[in-house]
């Protein structure tokens, strides 16, 4: 079955440490996204990528970094500069509407099961 | 710019009663609209989506939503809820020609036995 796999499910970070969250998809989607979810705030976009070797900052990119070396993979690094990293992180992918044409704009995003990051 | 407002943060409802979860959006261009459901410690699953055509959209698990352009709303409804519908529901919008999807803050539906 095609889908998105996030790992690990739970992650703990020490002060001053960088941690990397994994996101892999086998849906052959061009576009991938990282969201941060905090109680009562919904989902906020951290970074997104429309194509390999290209990515753009979302609304809350400070303290995070990403790479997109392969179509299937979009890892997120939470750096020590992110002072409040405790949250639930969700990775998503979709057909890129801007590449496929306007008629595909209704293509939904497919989500992984998330990684919960906490501070030690 | 696009935005989404979910008017209720929590909605308690008795089992087998009907429910409506409200969503309003704003955008200066045409929009694509979505409703997602999230169970505890899981990702989001698509319930239904609207692109164009019929304003009444049917989704999975007996949910449906009605697009109202004049009121810029996309409310989610179910005629009879079950305990298993207890979850958080997110409304989302993508404006035509834009890459990003904007999510509402979510509505927690609590079904009471």
Interface residues (C-beta under 8 A of the other chain):
Chain A: X4 X6 X31 X33 X35 X40 X41 X42 X43 X45 X48 X50 X56 X58 X90 X92 X96 X97 X98 X102 X105 X106 X108 X109 X110 X111 X112 X113 X114 X116
Chain B: X9 X32 X34 X36 X41 X42 X43 X44 X45 X46 X49 X50 X51 X90 X94 X96 X97 X99 X100 X101 X103 X104 X105 X106
